Every structure is written in C-alpha cells, then in structure tokens.
C-alpha cells in the first residue's frame, strides 16, 4: 500500500485503535500508548483521506495525546466527547453509532448508580441491533451496557443471540455468560464457558500446535475458566471446580504480558474454591502471586487474610492485611482510585474478620458493614466480573458468627437481591432463619438450596443441614 493511497490513513487509524487490547480494561502500558500515538499521528499526515475519514482520525487523537501527563480517565472522557461530536454530525452512520456507544462504555463511572453512560449506549445500540441483526459487535456492546445487576435482564436478548452470530469465536461464546452470571443463571453460564474454552483450545491447536500441547498454559483460557469455576461452585459441583483448579496449579503461572483479565482470573480461581466451600485453612495457605496488576495480587492476599482469621490464625491474618494496605497505597499512588477503593473494601472486610477472631465484635461488625456499604456504592469492573464473595454476604456470615441471626437474615436477603442464586447467601439465609425460630422460612431457603445444588457435590455441611429442614 502506498502512503499516497487515501485508504492508508485509515489503516494507520486501525493500527492506533488496535493498540488497546480491550478498550474496557484501561489503563494501558506506555509502550502501547506510544505505538498508538505514533500510528494516529501517521494517520493525520498520510495519504488523502476524505472528510469523514479525517473526522474519524481526529476523534481518536485525544485518547493518545499527552498520555504521559494526562491520566486515562480524562483521556477516555475526551475521546467520548470527540465521538459524541462525530455522532452528532453522522447520526445515521451505523459504525459511527457503534463506536460512539463503545466510547461511552469506555468512560463509564463505576460509582454512578444511575448507569447514565451505560443506558445511553444501550439506547444507541438497540435500534442498530434491529436494523443490523447479524452485526456481531452490537450484541457484544449491549451485553456490556447492561452488565449490572439492576439492569441485567435487559441484556438477556443480546446474550441469547450473540453466540449464534459467531459460533467459532471464543469470546463471542463467553460473552453471554456475563449476563447469565449476573442473573445467577448458572447452567447457562456453564454451557457458555465450556463452549468458549473448547473454542479457545481449538483455535490454539490450529495456530500453535506446540502451545496446544500444554492447554493449562494458555493464558487466554483463564477468564472463561474463572466464570466456569464460579458457576460450578454455586451449584456445589465441587469436583468440576477442583478439576479446573488442578489444571491451573499444574503450571507455575501465566506470562506477565497476559491481559489483566487473565491475571485476576488466575488469582480468583483458588480463592473462590476455598471460600465457597468454607475451607478457611486452605485459604490461609494460598501462595501469593506477583504481577504488575496489583488488584490481582490483592485477591490472593484478601483470601489469605480472611482464611487466616476464620481459621483462628489472627496474627497471620494481620500480616496479610498489611499486604492489602500496601497494595491499596500503591494503587493510589498509581492514580487508580477505583482499584484502590476495591482493595480498600477488601482491607476493611479482612480487618473485620480479624477483629471478630480477637473477640472485638463491635469493631468487626462496624468494619464489615463499612465494606458492604462501600461495595454497594460501586460497581464491578469487567476485569473482575464475579465478586469473590459479595461483602453483604460476608456481613451476613459475620453477624451469624456474632450471634445476631435476625440481622444476618436481612443482609443475606439484601445480598440475594443483587447477586441472585448464590449458594452461600441462600445457605446463610436458611441458617439465619432457623436460628430465629422461623422454621417455615428456613425450609423455604433449604429447598432453594437443594434445588440449586441439584446433582452437585452433595456433602457440603450446609446441604446436609438443608435436607433436615426442607
């Protein structure tokens, strides 16, 4: 292609925008941003693009411009504003509309409980989906737009359609499970992620047979495998979850260059396996991980701290708590306030369980309630879709430990309204109802728990108790 070719400018635009491996998982490395800036500058100075192409190029410039001095949030908002202007000039152009919707999703405020940008993106995308039913990008963006508990049911039509549009694309097969997991639709989440993982392995086998010989080392699998682990555990299919953990543990780690979603998944799988089974000594003994993604490191330290506290090792828990404090401070210094707050929430929760182990019930309840309230004020991030354990669920469990079952029941029920069909929340509600003497309600929750587990692992202590109450 000659640099005098008018299309060459848009080729450089394509190179620039593709430097963002997943536009919803910013911030990006300086190396990628530098390459993106160089490419978009070439787009501005190469060939003879037409007027619309020049507008596309100009709109992307703010995303990369001054990346060394202007933080990602500000640059994402500037890019959103530039795409809004492009859309205002070309509201009938479907690609302009789709990319504007994506720009809105890139700039979401995860503390905005009105979901203003998400719903605006959805309003742009819904008519597009009707006009272009075979367009694979539109349902993808719609799933992300609705990927929050209060509005997740709106995303079900897109979730149910998306996998049929690109049945050999691993990510297209996985994406519906965002909606399914948010709504507690565990069998659907399992099917989606089994299909996604099979497609990933098939793709690697066709392109890199040497890598395919060691499937556990394929870093791109772990995001879907984390979803799969979570769904298995919610149905007490502990053997299936254990098989994923064993595969994960068969290698030392994943490449440092892997995406943040791979690192958070790698960290979350063993913590989920211990938490959901109440295996607190196992949690306390989890080996730490080292990665450039501090939020991923924090997942393991949180698991260790809570595990230590809940297995009578408060002193060890305090050592792990100090690591959480360190990571929170490092994320603050790196100008990542969302992740710093998420680690701060984990820190408060771990501190609560350590306080309870030290018989300081007043501090324990206050700190755990603080963690739950703070989590309720924020939303999940695409890099950590399924929370390890909702903080309000943990609050319910702490209140049970503190001998306050009526309060615990309220917290379990509140947690279930936002994170439905969670095994431990239903089990906790059954236990709390039983302790208050409400046998009818205890029976109702016990039957829900048994139905949820189905043919799953059967011998968790909570399932044994549920059989006596149903």
C-alpha positions as CSV (number, residue, x, y, z in Angstrom):
1,X,0.0,0.0,0.0
2,X,1.4,3.4,-1.0
3,X,1.4,6.2,1.6
4,X,-0.3,8.2,-1.1
5,X,-3.2,5.8,-1.1
6,X,-6.1,7.6,0.6
7,X,-7.0,4.4,2.5
8,X,-3.6,4.3,4.1
9,X,-4.6,6.9,6.6
10,X,-7.4,4.8,7.9
11,X,-5.1,1.8,8.0
12,X,-3.0,3.8,10.5
13,X,-6.2,4.7,12.4
14,X,-6.9,0.9,12.6
15,X,-3.4,0.3,13.9
16,X,-3.8,3.0,16.5
17,X,-7.2,1.8,17.9
18,X,-6.0,-1.8,18.0
19,X,-3.2,-0.9,20.5
20,X,-6.0,-1.1,23.1
21,X,-6.1,-4.9,23.7
22,X,-9.5,-4.5,25.4
23,X,-10.8,-0.9,25.5
24,X,-12.8,-1.6,28.7
25,X,-9.7,-2.7,30.7
26,X,-7.7,0.5,30.8
27,X,-5.2,1.8,31.7
28,X,-2.7,0.6,29.1
29,X,1.0,0.4,29.1
30,X,3.1,3.3,28.0
31,X,4.5,1.1,25.2
32,X,1.1,0.5,23.7
33,X,0.1,4.1,24.1
34,X,3.3,5.3,22.4
35,X,2.6,3.0,19.5
36,X,-1.0,4.2,19.3
37,X,0.1,7.8,19.3
38,X,2.7,7.2,16.6
39,X,0.1,5.5,14.4
40,X,-2.6,8.1,14.8
41,X,-0.1,10.8,14.0
42,X,0.8,9.0,10.8
43,X,-2.9,8.8,10.0
44,X,-3.1,12.5,10.3
45,X,-0.2,13.1,7.9
46,X,-0.5,10.2,5.4
47,X,-2.5,9.9,2.2
48,X,-5.5,12.0,1.2
49,X,-8.4,10.8,3.5
50,X,-11.8,12.1,2.7
51,X,-13.7,14.4,5.1
52,X,-15.4,11.6,7.1
53,X,-12.1,9.7,7.4
54,X,-10.4,12.9,8.7
55,X,-13.1,13.1,11.3
56,X,-12.6,9.5,12.5
57,X,-8.9,10.2,12.8
58,X,-9.4,13.5,14.7
59,X,-11.7,11.8,17.1
60,X,-9.2,9.2,18.2
61,X,-6.3,11.7,18.8
62,X,-7.5,12.7,22.3
63,X,-7.3,9.1,23.5
64,X,-3.5,9.0,22.9
65,X,-2.5,12.7,23.1
66,X,-0.5,13.6,26.2
67,X,-0.7,10.1,27.5
68,X,2.4,10.6,29.6
69,X,0.9,13.6,31.6
70,X,-2.9,13.1,31.3
71,X,-4.5,10.2,33.1
72,X,-6.6,7.5,31.4
73,X,-9.9,8.7,32.8
74,X,-9.5,12.2,31.4
75,X,-8.4,10.9,28.0
76,X,-11.3,8.4,27.8
77,X,-13.7,11.2,28.6
78,X,-12.1,13.4,25.9
79,X,-12.4,10.6,23.4
80,X,-16.0,10.1,24.4
81,X,-16.7,13.8,23.8
82,X,-14.9,13.7,20.4
83,X,-17.0,10.6,19.4
84,X,-20.2,12.4,20.5
85,X,-19.3,15.2,18.1
86,X,-18.7,12.7,15.3
87,X,-22.0,11.1,16.0
88,X,-23.8,14.4,16.1
89,X,-22.6,15.0,12.5
90,X,-23.3,11.5,11.3
91,X,-26.2,10.1,13.4
92,X,-27.3,7.7,10.6
93,X,-23.9,6.0,10.2
94,X,-24.1,2.6,12.0
95,X,-20.3,2.3,12.6
96,X,-20.1,5.8,14.0
97,X,-23.0,5.0,16.3
98,X,-21.5,1.7,17.4
99,X,-18.1,3.2,18.1
100,X,-19.7,6.1,20.0
101,X,-21.6,3.6,22.1
102,X,-18.3,1.8,22.8
103,X,-16.6,5.2,23.7
104,X,-19.4,5.7,26.3
105,X,-18.8,2.3,27.8
106,X,-15.1,3.1,28.0
107,X,-15.8,6.2,30.0
108,X,-18.3,4.8,32.5
109,X,-18.2,5.9,36.1
110,X,-18.5,2.8,38.2
111,X,-19.9,4.8,41.1
112,X,-22.8,6.1,39.0
113,X,-25.8,4.1,40.1
114,X,-28.0,5.8,37.5
115,X,-25.9,3.9,34.8
116,X,-26.2,7.1,32.7
117,X,-23.5,6.2,30.1
118,X,-24.4,2.6,30.0
119,X,-28.1,3.3,29.3
120,X,-27.2,6.0,26.8
121,X,-25.0,3.4,24.9
122,X,-27.9,0.9,25.0
123,X,-30.3,3.5,23.6
124,X,-27.9,3.9,20.7
125,X,-27.4,0.2,20.2
126,X,-30.9,-1.2,20.4
127,X,-32.1,0.4,17.2
128,X,-28.9,-0.7,15.5
129,X,-29.5,-4.3,16.5
130,X,-32.9,-4.3,15.0
131,X,-31.5,-2.7,11.7
132,X,-28.4,-5.0,11.6
133,X,-29.4,-8.3,13.3
134,X,-26.3,-10.1,12.0
135,X,-23.7,-7.5,13.2
136,X,-21.6,-9.2,15.8
137,X,-20.3,-6.1,17.6
138,X,-23.7,-4.7,18.5
139,X,-24.8,-7.5,20.9
140,X,-21.3,-7.6,22.4
141,X,-21.6,-3.9,23.3
142,X,-25.2,-4.4,24.5
143,X,-24.1,-7.1,26.9
144,X,-21.5,-4.7,28.4
145,X,-24.0,-1.9,28.6
146,X,-26.5,-3.9,30.6
147,X,-23.9,-5.8,32.7
148,X,-25.1,-4.6,36.0
149,X,-27.5,-6.3,38.4
150,X,-30.4,-3.7,38.3
151,X,-30.5,-3.7,34.5
152,X,-29.1,-7.1,33.6
153,X,-32.4,-8.6,32.4
154,X,-32.4,-6.0,29.6
155,X,-29.3,-7.7,28.2
156,X,-30.8,-11.2,28.0
157,X,-32.0,-10.9,24.4
158,X,-28.5,-9.9,23.2
159,X,-26.9,-12.6,25.4
160,X,-29.1,-15.3,24.0
161,X,-28.4,-14.2,20.4
162,X,-24.7,-13.4,20.5
163,X,-23.2,-16.9,20.5
164,X,-25.2,-17.8,17.4
165,X,-23.7,-15.0,15.4
166,X,-20.0,-16.1,15.8
167,X,-20.2,-19.7,16.9
168,X,-16.5,-20.4,16.4
169,X,-15.3,-17.2,18.2
170,X,-14.2,-18.0,21.8
171,X,-15.1,-14.5,23.2
172,X,-18.5,-14.4,21.5
173,X,-19.3,-17.8,23.1
174,X,-18.1,-16.5,26.5
175,X,-19.8,-13.0,26.5
176,X,-23.4,-14.2,27.2
177,X,-22.1,-15.6,30.5
178,X,-21.6,-12.0,31.7
179,X,-25.4,-11.7,31.7
180,X,-26.0,-15.2,32.9
181,X,-23.7,-14.9,35.8
182,X,-25.0,-11.5,36.9
183,X,-28.5,-13.1,36.9
184,X,-27.5,-16.3,38.7
185,X,-28.3,-18.4,35.6
186,X,-25.6,-21.0,36.4
187,X,-26.4,-23.8,33.9
188,X,-26.4,-21.3,31.1
189,X,-23.1,-19.8,32.4
190,X,-21.5,-23.2,32.5
191,X,-22.6,-24.1,28.9
192,X,-21.3,-20.8,27.6
193,X,-17.9,-21.0,29.2
194,X,-17.4,-24.7,28.3
195,X,-18.1,-23.8,24.7
196,X,-15.7,-20.7,24.9
197,X,-12.9,-22.8,26.4
198,X,-13.3,-25.5,23.8
199,X,-13.2,-22.9,21.0
200,X,-10.1,-21.3,22.6
201,X,-8.3,-24.7,22.7
202,X,-9.3,-25.5,19.1
203,X,-8.1,-22.1,17.9
204,X,-4.7,-22.6,19.6
205,X,-4.4,-26.1,18.2
206,X,-5.0,-24.8,14.7
207,X,-2.5,-21.9,15.0
208,X,0.1,-23.0,17.5
209,X,0.2,-26.8,18.0
210,X,3.1,-26.6,20.4
211,X,1.1,-24.3,22.8
212,X,-1.9,-26.5,22.4
213,X,0.1,-29.5,23.8
214,X,0.0,-27.7,27.2
215,X,-3.5,-26.3,27.4
216,X,-3.1,-25.3,31.1
217,X,-0.5,-22.7,29.9
218,X,-2.9,-20.9,27.5
219,X,-3.4,-17.6,29.5
220,X,-6.4,-16.6,27.4
221,X,-8.4,-19.5,28.8
222,X,-8.5,-18.3,32.4
223,X,-11.1,-15.5,32.2
224,X,-13.7,-18.0,31.0
225,X,-12.4,-20.7,33.4
226,X,-12.9,-18.3,36.3
227,X,-16.5,-17.8,35.3
228,X,-16.8,-21.6,34.9
229,X,-15.3,-22.2,38.4
230,X,-17.7,-19.7,40.0
231,X,-20.8,-21.3,38.3
232,X,-19.7,-24.8,39.2
233,X,-19.3,-23.8,42.9
234,X,-22.7,-22.1,43.1
235,X,-24.2,-25.4,42.2
236,X,-21.9,-27.3,44.6
237,X,-20.2,-29.1,41.7
238,X,-17.0,-29.0,43.7
239,X,-15.4,-31.9,41.7
240,X,-15.7,-30.0,38.5
241,X,-14.3,-26.8,40.1
242,X,-11.4,-28.8,41.6
243,X,-10.5,-30.1,38.1
244,X,-10.1,-26.5,36.9
245,X,-8.0,-25.6,40.0
246,X,-5.8,-28.7,39.5
247,X,-5.2,-27.7,35.9
248,X,-4.3,-24.2,37.0
249,X,-2.0,-25.5,39.6
250,X,-0.2,-27.7,37.1
251,X,1.8,-24.7,35.9
252,X,3.7,-22.1,37.8
253,X,1.9,-19.1,36.4
254,X,0.9,-17.2,33.3
255,X,3.0,-14.8,31.3
256,X,3.5,-11.3,32.7
257,X,2.3,-9.9,29.4
258,X,-1.1,-11.5,29.7
259,X,-4.2,-9.3,29.9
260,X,-5.4,-8.1,33.3
261,X,-8.4,-10.4,32.9
262,X,-6.2,-13.4,32.8
263,X,-4.3,-12.3,35.9
264,X,-7.4,-11.5,38.0
265,X,-8.9,-14.9,36.9
266,X,-5.7,-16.7,37.8
267,X,-5.8,-15.2,41.3
268,X,-9.6,-15.7,41.8
269,X,-9.9,-19.4,40.9
270,X,-8.2,-20.8,44.1
271,X,-9.8,-18.1,46.4
272,X,-13.2,-19.0,45.1
273,X,-12.6,-22.7,45.6
274,X,-11.7,-22.2,49.2
275,X,-14.3,-19.5,50.1
276,X,-17.3,-21.2,48.6
277,X,-16.5,-24.5,50.4
278,X,-15.7,-22.7,53.7
279,X,-12.2,-24.2,53.6
280,X,-10.6,-21.4,55.6
281,X,-7.3,-23.1,56.4
282,X,-6.8,-23.8,52.7
283,X,-7.5,-20.1,52.0
284,X,-4.9,-19.1,54.6
285,X,-2.3,-21.2,53.0
286,X,-2.7,-20.0,49.4
287,X,0.6,-19.0,47.8
288,X,0.9,-15.3,46.9
289,X,1.4,-14.2,43.3
290,X,3.5,-11.5,41.8
291,X,2.2,-9.5,38.9
292,X,2.2,-6.0,37.6
293,X,-1.5,-5.9,38.3
294,X,-1.8,-5.0,42.0
295,X,-5.5,-5.6,42.1
296,X,-4.8,-9.3,41.1
297,X,-2.2,-9.7,43.8
298,X,-4.7,-8.3,46.3
299,X,-7.2,-11.1,45.6
300,X,-4.8,-13.7,47.0
301,X,-3.8,-11.6,50.0
302,X,-7.5,-11.0,50.8
303,X,-8.2,-14.7,50.6
304,X,-5.3,-15.4,52.9
305,X,-6.3,-12.8,55.4
306,X,-9.9,-13.9,55.7
307,X,-8.9,-17.5,55.7
308,X,-6.4,-17.0,58.5
309,X,-8.9,-15.0,60.6
310,X,-11.7,-17.6,60.1
311,X,-9.4,-20.5,61.0
312,X,-8.2,-19.0,64.2
313,X,-4.9,-17.5,62.9
314,X,-5.5,-13.8,63.6
315,X,-1.8,-13.0,63.9
316,X,-1.1,-14.4,60.4
317,X,-4.2,-12.6,59.2
318,X,-2.7,-9.3,60.3
319,X,0.4,-9.9,58.2
320,X,-1.7,-10.5,55.1
321,X,-3.8,-7.4,56.0
322,X,-0.6,-5.3,55.9
323,X,0.0,-6.5,52.3
324,X,-3.5,-5.4,51.3
325,X,-2.8,-1.9,52.8
326,X,0.5,-1.8,50.9
327,X,-1.3,-2.6,47.6
328,X,-4.0,-0.1,48.2
329,X,-1.4,2.6,48.8
330,X,0.5,1.6,45.6
331,X,-2.7,1.7,43.5
332,X,-3.5,5.2,45.0
333,X,0.0,6.4,44.1
334,X,-0.5,4.9,40.5
335,X,-3.7,7.1,40.2
336,X,-6.1,4.1,40.0
337,X,-8.7,5.3,42.5
338,X,-11.3,2.6,41.5
339,X,-9.0,-0.3,42.2
340,X,-7.5,1.4,45.3
341,X,-11.1,1.6,46.7
342,X,-11.8,-2.0,45.8
343,X,-8.7,-3.2,47.7
344,X,-9.7,-0.8,50.5
345,X,-13.0,-2.6,50.7
346,X,-11.2,-6.0,50.9
347,X,-8.9,-4.5,53.6
348,X,-11.9,-3.4,55.7
349,X,-13.5,-6.9,55.3
350,X,-10.4,-8.7,56.3
351,X,-9.9,-6.4,59.2
352,X,-13.5,-7.2,60.3
353,X,-12.8,-10.9,60.5
354,X,-9.5,-10.4,62.3
355,X,-11.4,-8.3,64.8
356,X,-14.0,-11.0,65.3
357,X,-11.3,-13.5,65.8
358,X,-10.0,-11.2,68.6
359,X,-13.5,-11.0,70.1
360,X,-13.9,-7.4,69.2
361,X,-17.4,-7.8,67.9
362,X,-18.2,-4.1,67.8
363,X,-15.3,-3.3,65.6
364,X,-15.9,-6.4,63.5
365,X,-19.5,-5.6,62.7
366,X,-18.7,-1.9,62.0
367,X,-15.8,-2.7,59.6
368,X,-17.7,-5.4,57.8
369,X,-20.7,-3.1,57.4
370,X,-18.4,-0.4,56.1
371,X,-17.1,-2.9,53.5
372,X,-20.6,-3.9,52.4
373,X,-21.8,-0.3,52.2
374,X,-18.7,0.8,50.2
375,X,-19.1,-2.1,47.8
376,X,-22.8,-1.2,47.3
377,X,-21.7,2.3,46.2
378,X,-19.5,1.0,43.4
379,X,-20.0,-1.5,40.5
380,X,-18.0,-4.4,39.3
381,X,-15.3,-4.0,36.7
382,X,-15.1,-6.0,33.6
383,X,-11.7,-7.3,34.8
384,X,-13.3,-8.8,37.9
385,X,-16.9,-9.6,36.8
386,X,-17.8,-12.0,39.6
387,X,-17.0,-10.8,43.0
388,X,-15.2,-13.3,45.2
389,X,-17.9,-13.0,47.8
390,X,-20.3,-10.2,48.0
391,X,-19.4,-8.1,51.0
392,X,-23.1,-8.1,52.2
393,X,-23.0,-11.9,52.1
394,X,-19.8,-11.8,54.2
395,X,-21.6,-9.3,56.6
396,X,-24.4,-11.8,57.0
397,X,-21.9,-14.6,57.8
398,X,-20.1,-12.4,60.3
399,X,-23.4,-11.5,62.0
400,X,-24.2,-15.2,62.3
401,X,-20.9,-15.8,63.9
402,X,-21.6,-12.9,66.3
403,X,-24.9,-14.5,67.3
404,X,-27.1,-12.0,65.6
405,X,-29.2,-14.1,63.2
406,X,-32.1,-11.6,62.6
407,X,-29.7,-9.0,61.3
408,X,-27.8,-11.7,59.4
409,X,-31.0,-12.8,57.6
410,X,-31.7,-9.2,56.4
411,X,-28.2,-9.0,55.0
412,X,-28.4,-12.3,53.2
413,X,-31.7,-11.3,51.7
414,X,-30.3,-8.0,50.6
415,X,-27.3,-9.7,49.0
416,X,-29.5,-12.1,47.1
417,X,-31.5,-9.2,45.6
418,X,-28.3,-8.0,43.9
419,X,-26.5,-11.3,43.4
420,X,-29.2,-14.0,43.0
421,X,-28.8,-17.7,43.4
422,X,-25.6,-17.6,45.3
423,X,-25.1,-20.8,47.3
424,X,-23.6,-19.3,50.4
425,X,-26.2,-16.5,50.6
426,X,-29.1,-19.0,50.4
427,X,-27.4,-21.3,52.9
428,X,-26.8,-18.4,55.2
429,X,-30.4,-17.3,54.9
430,X,-31.6,-20.8,55.8
431,X,-29.3,-21.0,58.8
432,X,-30.3,-17.5,60.0
433,X,-34.0,-18.2,59.6
434,X,-33.6,-21.5,61.5
435,X,-31.8,-19.7,64.4
436,X,-34.6,-17.2,64.7
437,X,-37.1,-20.0,65.0
438,X,-38.7,-19.3,61.6
439,X,-39.0,-22.9,60.5
440,X,-41.1,-22.1,57.5
441,X,-38.7,-19.7,56.1
442,X,-35.7,-21.9,56.9
443,X,-37.5,-24.7,55.0
444,X,-38.1,-22.4,52.0
445,X,-34.5,-21.5,51.7
446,X,-33.3,-25.0,52.3
447,X,-35.4,-26.2,49.4
448,X,-34.0,-23.5,47.3
449,X,-30.5,-24.6,48.2
450,X,-31.2,-28.2,47.4
451,X,-32.7,-27.2,44.1
452,X,-29.7,-25.0,43.3
453,X,-27.2,-27.9,44.1
454,X,-29.2,-30.4,42.1
455,X,-26.9,-33.3,41.4
456,X,-23.9,-31.2,42.7
457,X,-21.4,-32.4,45.3
458,X,-23.9,-33.3,47.9
459,X,-21.8,-33.4,51.0
460,X,-21.2,-29.8,51.9
461,X,-22.3,-29.4,55.6
462,X,-24.9,-26.8,54.6
463,X,-26.5,-29.3,52.2
464,X,-26.7,-31.9,54.9
465,X,-28.4,-29.3,57.2
466,X,-30.8,-28.3,54.4
467,X,-32.0,-31.8,54.0
468,X,-33.2,-31.9,57.6
469,X,-35.1,-28.6,57.3
470,X,-36.8,-29.0,53.9
